[in-house]
Amino acid sequence: MKQKEIFDLIIERMIDNTREKMLRNDAEYQSLEAKRAELEKKYLQTAQKDMEKAEKYIEIVQETDMRFADVSYMSAIKDTVYLMFKLNLIKE
């Protein structure tokens, strides 16, 4: 494995870990995820009978995905600044 590939893998795992920590502590994401799980269960039981519930499920899945993307972006920025600081590319 080349150094760049190793570095990319380390960065990818670092971002994944940071994102997971941030998502665990993000009340909005946790609330959306709980609603999504609840609606998913209902959706799977009644999707054929009740299209309104299906639409609510799809809406909350999209909202949860958007929040996930937002937190992913924030975690990448946080890790980038941290690495730049550690590499003395920026100073306090």
Residue, then its C-alpha position, 0 to 999 in steps of 0.5 A: m500500500k502506498q503512503k497516500e493510500i494509507f494516509d487516505l485510509i487513516i483520514e477516512r477512518m478518523i472522519d468516520n469516528t468523529r462523525e459517529k461521536m458527533l452523531r451520538n451526541d447530536a440530539e436533533y439527529q438522535s430524535l430524527e433517527a428514533k422517529r425514522a425507526e418508529l415510522e419504518k416499523k409502521y411503514l413495513q407493517t402498513a405500507q400497502k394500506d396507508m400511503e400517508k404513513a409511507e410519505k411521512y416515512i420517506e420524508i423523515v428518512q430524507e430529513t435524517d439523511m440530510r442531517f447525517a450529511d451535515v454532520s459528516y461535513m462538519s466532522a470533516i472540517k473539524d478533522t481537517v483543522y485539527l490535522m492542519f494545526k498538528l502539522n503546524l500549517i495553522k496556529e492558534 
